[in-house]
Amino acid sequence: MHLPEDATLLRIFIGESDRFEHRPLYEAIVLKAREMKLAGATVLRSPLGFGAASHLHTAKILRLSDDLPMVIEIVDAAEKINAFLAVLDPMMGGGLVTLEPVRVIHYRSGPKKD
């Protein structure tokens, strides 16, 4: 797969407990991105954060949250990201979605594993 040097980064901020059609929302988003043949997606789980409601979500032992912040990052051509946004919108309840231009320096798979 070819990825243009001038691409777009889609960043999606959600909660770990957010769901879509009986599965975790972060998983549904990544599977939909793969189905739509986007270049790749990465899910990051954060130990601390807050959102629009200003409720603190933390992984500290004494205040263990079952809804830690999750960030999904997807990089691809602007046209493919824009097409994905139309699919993403109905999947989202709350959260934050951002876009930014990025310059792709390196995109290739590693060596095949036996």
Contacts in CASP RR format, 6 or more apart in sequence:
PFRMAT RR
TARGET T0000
AUTHOR 0000-0000-0000
METHOD contacts of the structure
MODEL  1
MHLPEDATLLRIFIGESDRFEHRPLYEAIVLKAREMKLAGATVLRSPLGF
GAASHLHTAKILRLSDDLPMVIEIVDAAEKINAFLAVLDPMMGGGLVTLE
PVRVIHYRSGPKKD
1 37 0 8 1.000
1 39 0 8 1.000
3 39 0 8 1.000
3 75 0 8 1.000
3 76 0 8 1.000
3 77 0 8 1.000
3 104 0 8 1.000
3 107 0 8 1.000
4 77 0 8 1.000
4 104 0 8 1.000
5 103 0 8 1.000
5 104 0 8 1.000
6 101 0 8 1.000
6 103 0 8 1.000
6 104 0 8 1.000
7 39 0 8 1.000
7 75 0 8 1.000
7 76 0 8 1.000
7 77 0 8 1.000
7 78 0 8 1.000
7 101 0 8 1.000
7 102 0 8 1.000
7 103 0 8 1.000
7 104 0 8 1.000
8 75 0 8 1.000
8 76 0 8 1.000
8 77 0 8 1.000
8 78 0 8 1.000
8 81 0 8 1.000
8 99 0 8 1.000
8 100 0 8 1.000
8 101 0 8 1.000
8 102 0 8 1.000
9 73 0 8 1.000
9 74 0 8 1.000
9 75 0 8 1.000
9 99 0 8 1.000
9 100 0 8 1.000
9 101 0 8 1.000
9 102 0 8 1.000
10 72 0 8 1.000
10 73 0 8 1.000
10 74 0 8 1.000
10 75 0 8 1.000
10 76 0 8 1.000
10 81 0 8 1.000
10 84 0 8 1.000
10 85 0 8 1.000
10 97 0 8 1.000
10 98 0 8 1.000
10 99 0 8 1.000
11 71 0 8 1.000
11 72 0 8 1.000
11 73 0 8 1.000
11 97 0 8 1.000
11 98 0 8 1.000
11 99 0 8 1.000
11 100 0 8 1.000
12 29 0 8 1.000
12 71 0 8 1.000
12 72 0 8 1.000
12 73 0 8 1.000
12 74 0 8 1.000
12 88 0 8 1.000
12 92 0 8 1.000
12 95 0 8 1.000
12 96 0 8 1.000
12 97 0 8 1.000
13 51 0 8 1.000
13 69 0 8 1.000
13 70 0 8 1.000
13 71 0 8 1.000
13 95 0 8 1.000
13 96 0 8 1.000
13 97 0 8 1.000
13 98 0 8 1.000
14 25 0 8 1.000
14 26 0 8 1.000
14 69 0 8 1.000
14 70 0 8 1.000
14 72 0 8 1.000
14 92 0 8 1.000
14 94 0 8 1.000
14 95 0 8 1.000
15 25 0 8 1.000
15 26 0 8 1.000
15 57 0 8 1.000
15 67 0 8 1.000
15 68 0 8 1.000
15 69 0 8 1.000
15 70 0 8 1.000
15 95 0 8 1.000
16 24 0 8 1.000
16 26 0 8 1.000
16 45 0 8 1.000
16 66 0 8 1.000
16 67 0 8 1.000
16 68 0 8 1.000
16 69 0 8 1.000
16 70 0 8 1.000
17 66 0 8 1.000
17 67 0 8 1.000
18 24 0 8 1.000
18 25 0 8 1.000
18 26 0 8 1.000
18 67 0 8 1.000
18 70 0 8 1.000
18 93 0 8 1.000
18 94 0 8 1.000
18 95 0 8 1.000
19 25 0 8 1.000
20 28 0 8 1.000
20 29 0 8 1.000
20 91 0 8 1.000
21 28 0 8 1.000
25 91 0 8 1.000
25 92 0 8 1.000
26 43 0 8 1.000
26 70 0 8 1.000
26 72 0 8 1.000
28 91 0 8 1.000
29 41 0 8 1.000
29 72 0 8 1.000
29 88 0 8 1.000
29 91 0 8 1.000
30 41 0 8 1.000
30 43 0 8 1.000
30 72 0 8 1.000
32 84 0 8 1.000
32 87 0 8 1.000
32 88 0 8 1.000
32 91 0 8 1.000
33 40 0 8 1.000
33 41 0 8 1.000
33 74 0 8 1.000
33 84 0 8 1.000
34 40 0 8 1.000
34 41 0 8 1.000
36 80 0 8 1.000
36 83 0 8 1.000
36 84 0 8 1.000
36 87 0 8 1.000
37 80 0 8 1.000
38 74 0 8 1.000
38 76 0 8 1.000
38 80 0 8 1.000
38 81 0 8 1.000
38 84 0 8 1.000
39 74 0 8 1.000
39 75 0 8 1.000
39 76 0 8 1.000
39 80 0 8 1.000
39 107 0 8 1.000
40 74 0 8 1.000
40 75 0 8 1.000
40 76 0 8 1.000
41 72 0 8 1.000
41 73 0 8 1.000
41 74 0 8 1.000
42 72 0 8 1.000
42 73 0 8 1.000
42 74 0 8 1.000
43 70 0 8 1.000
43 71 0 8 1.000
43 72 0 8 1.000
44 70 0 8 1.000
44 71 0 8 1.000
44 72 0 8 1.000
44 73 0 8 1.000
45 68 0 8 1.000
45 69 0 8 1.000
45 70 0 8 1.000
46 68 0 8 1.000
46 69 0 8 1.000
46 70 0 8 1.000
46 71 0 8 1.000
47 58 0 8 1.000
47 59 0 8 1.000
47 60 0 8 1.000
47 68 0 8 1.000
48 56 0 8 1.000
48 57 0 8 1.000
48 58 0 8 1.000
48 59 0 8 1.000
48 60 0 8 1.000
48 69 0 8 1.000
49 56 0 8 1.000
49 57 0 8 1.000
49 58 0 8 1.000
49 69 0 8 1.000
50 56 0 8 1.000
50 57 0 8 1.000
51 69 0 8 1.000
51 95 0 8 1.000
51 96 0 8 1.000
52 94 0 8 1.000
52 95 0 8 1.000
52 96 0 8 1.000
56 63 0 8 1.000
57 65 0 8 1.000
57 67 0 8 1.000
57 68 0 8 1.000
57 69 0 8 1.000
58 64 0 8 1.000
58 65 0 8 1.000
58 68 0 8 1.000
59 65 0 8 1.000
59 68 0 8 1.000
74 81 0 8 1.000
74 84 0 8 1.000
75 102 0 8 1.000
75 104 0 8 1.000
76 84 0 8 1.000
81 99 0 8 1.000
85 97 0 8 1.000
88 97 0 8 1.000
END
